[in-house]
Amino acid sequence: MSLRSPLGAALGHGSAKDGTHHWWDQRITSLLLVPLGIWFVVSLLRLPDFAHVTVAAWAAQPLNGILLLAFALTTLWHSALGTQVIVEDYVHGRVILVVTLLGLRIAHLLLAVAAGWAILRLSFWGGA
Amino acid sequence: MSSDPRPLSPHLQVYRFGYTMALSILHRASGAFLSACTVLLVAWLVAAAAGPEPYARLLALYRHPLVLLLIAGGMTAFWYHLCAGLRHLAWDAGLGFEKPWPRRTGWLMVAVFAVVAGTSLAVAWSRYGAAS
């Protein structure tokens, strides 16, 4: 048992140098997603149909592949940061909080890997 | 923690409701909904990369009215989150905090959102509505 107050124990260690990292990453990804998001939604609306040939041919275009990869990864990064803040605000209780945060991170990571694999395959092998 | 009845800071219910509050919580709600929609996006990409047959099976699933509703909702949420997000970015830059502006930019944002979301829903319906 310590006689130090919680405040006394926390003070004096200096900053972790990481205080604005989460906030800053969320702003960078949101700025990127303005053009990338508009490009993606408008591209979907401009597709003549959603047949496999059409979608595979569209995704196989070099610029589309690059933008698609940028859009998917930035979206998932932004989503990981945003859902984390929501969970931290509304989920109470140490165990359930940590488990939820862990699950969300892993889910976002796996979705990013799957999206990356799919877009690269569409780019280089045309999704055959 | 509840064993210690300390005074609490004023919470939501002490404030008179203003529509800017609804705009704020809708930003968070649309963001959470879009996060769920990323599963639809990634599944669509993976199916397309896996080949014509898996893709056809997924497309049949996506043509279900409930999934179409989800996709239409996702597009609506996307435009709302974008418009509201631009307003938040302006605040992050220190702009638009003075008295009349949060309400004015709120109305402006909703107007822009309504036009853009309405247009894209109409385009989606006219192009793919009959086919699916």
Interface residues (C-beta under 8 A of the other chain):
Chain A: R27 S30 L31 L33 V34 G37 I38 V41 L45 D49 F50 H52 V55 A56 A59 L68 A72 T75 L76 S79 G82 T83 I86 L111 A114 A115 W117 A118 I119 R121 L122 G127 A128
Chain B: R28 G31 A32 L34 S35 T38 V39 L41 V42 L45 V46 A48 A49 A50 G51 P52 Y55 A56 L59 M75 F78 W79 L82 G85 L86 H88 L89 D92 S120 V123 A124 R127 Y128 A131
